[in-house]
Amino acid sequence: MKITNLNPDADIGASAWLVATDGHHLLMDAGSHPRREGAESLPLFEQVKDVELDAIAITHCHLDHIGGLPVALRYFPHAPVFMSDLSYFLSERVLHNSVNVMVRQRDELGIKDYPLFTHEQVDDYASVFQGVPYRREIAWAASRRRAAVPTLEFFDAGHTLGSAGVLVRSTRKKLFYTGDVCFHDQTLLKGAQFDGVKADVVVLETTRGARQLPPGFTRETEMERLAGSIREVQARKGTVLIPAFGLGRTQEILAMLALQMQTGKMKRQPVHIGGLGRVFTEIYDLQSGRTNRSHPGLKLTQALNLIVSSPKELAQISLNNSRIFVMTAGMMSENTGAHDLALRMAGEKRHGIFFVGYTDPSSPGARLRMAAPGVPFLFSGSGGELTKRCTVDDFDLTAHGNREDLLDFVAQADPQTVVLGHGAADARAWIADQLRQRHPRMKVLQPGPGETVDA
């Protein structure tokens, strides 16, 4: 079995792995890089363009795992695309939104490569998408020379709606790709259901490898800390902004707000969100009965008064009425509602901006997080300099597996080989060191961009 890392970056980027086994080829994920532009954001498809690809398996619908899928299908037009049946409901909407964003960036930033694909191409390619229930083994390639047909099986990864780990079975080896995985329960989604998984090879995400949880940390107390911070801001008549990714994190935050309001810990009030966040929230509601989740009867669109605010409305809306904004731009990228609200809020002490997820170090959100209070700093090219006077805080509400949980899963799966990816160098280094200490006979590999390893 050979595995090629097609991520163009050594860090978290455009997730894509090519697996060669029994004379067949499977592409696992086809993402786009969140910090690169144009063709530079894509996996290294050109390197493997001559491969006879049998199929593509998508772990979930975040853009760093699915954002390059239409381009992959341009290279491999005859490859069927398999994903969980819950991801199937999300995939086209995510890709169509990506087209809209790329067109806007082309027009506003002059990125000539954009869009990398069109709405029409998304519609055309969607005919090869196939949704598969969790825990159903399916063949992904035709048999050749009476050889056994390789199969794959999706397992609930607990990361976001539809997220999956992939078990690939060939004649001699089993490979398990975690994708992005969350082993602990979130507010809505319960943790990954990887129980019983055994594999010869594990391809492991390492996002949290460099992060140690403080003693006594629990997600419940962190959620309560966030709720308390919101109440403090509103007590001083300030407005709260929570930048959050539209798929997954937005719904988790909305669930927390709904539960706080239902129990009387927070006054009932409208919550302003972006249009994409509203779309995904409705899908979360519609699929609640088919999802392994807490509070299955909680319908967010019914429990909350959700107001979708356009960019023009956001520019004009008053910030004097203790409003709550959950805006779908987790890194506060330019030309987004979260970015523009931050420009208005950062300089006033009464307001609060609360981060609940990862921000790339080069993003406006990270610059705001790291800025010293009262000292001017460059927020963004279009926004210029800001001086941070409002309350800014971070809350660890990750949807990725904590590092000890990742190590526990490897021990359960008991592989001969572990391939590390989807993590910064220090995160991968910590995981690699721990695996070598705990499992001296285990082979630990970290293939670089475009590198192929034997597993």
C-alpha angles and dihedrals in degrees: 000000000000125000125196122196107220096179105121091214133060088223131056104312140119102354113217131141126184114209120196116193135151090357092304132109129216125184112211109203129342107213137168124233112253094210101043130075135222120344090346088072094063130093117259094272092148090065092060101030093121094055116113096234116203100189149340124231119198118201098197145335104263109121095243086065104032106017095098096044098108089051091049088054089053087060094039107028095166097053116109115224118226125194137149114287089244091055088050089067091053106037102082093045091051093049095045090051089050089056090053092051093047092050090051091049091049091053098041102033101027096238099166096194091065133138095038087193137005137237089252091055092050089053092048095047094045089077089075094051113109125190116214126190119240115269096020115126114219136177114247100185138037119254118260126200092349091300118149114269113249115235140196134205130194122224124194107260097190092222101111137332108310097004115152145183113221126226111199117195122196130168096275108015144036121215125194120198112194097198106191107335136187116195097182126072117261125201093276109007121061121223127279119296099217094135114144096016113147123176142166091220129031123193101202133196113224104187094134098037094114096043121090117194115235117247113280095013117157131172090230093059090046091053090049090050089054092048090050092050090052090052091050093053093047091048088064091047093254130142124242125221120191112183108205138163111262097234115059107344094058091054092047091053092045090052091053091050092047093051092046091052094044092054093045095245089119128031117252109258141146119278118212116218138165124261095251091050089053092051093052091044090056090051090050088053094046093049097040093109092055096046131089096238147134118248094024089176093056108106106189095201089056099039094050136047096233117193119195108212122196120219090257091051092047090054091055103036117112118245093200099091105070093256127180119222121188100184125188101233106088095183095041092240115192119275093028131115093246091053094048095045090051089056089058098040108038097078097053120082096211095065129081131211114192124190118207102175148026122312121190111242091240095051126102089242093057092046089053092048094050099041118112113243113259095013119109115241137174106262099178143327094262097035097046121194125355134184113218111226101141123086111275121183141163126227122195101227097143124174091202127093116266113241098252089051090053091052091048090053092051089052090052095047090047097203127180090220133032121194114200125212145135095062143089119266094260091049093051091044093056093048092046092050093049093048092051091049095047099036108028094177094051118106111229117196132186108185115196126223109311094001122138121210134188111239 
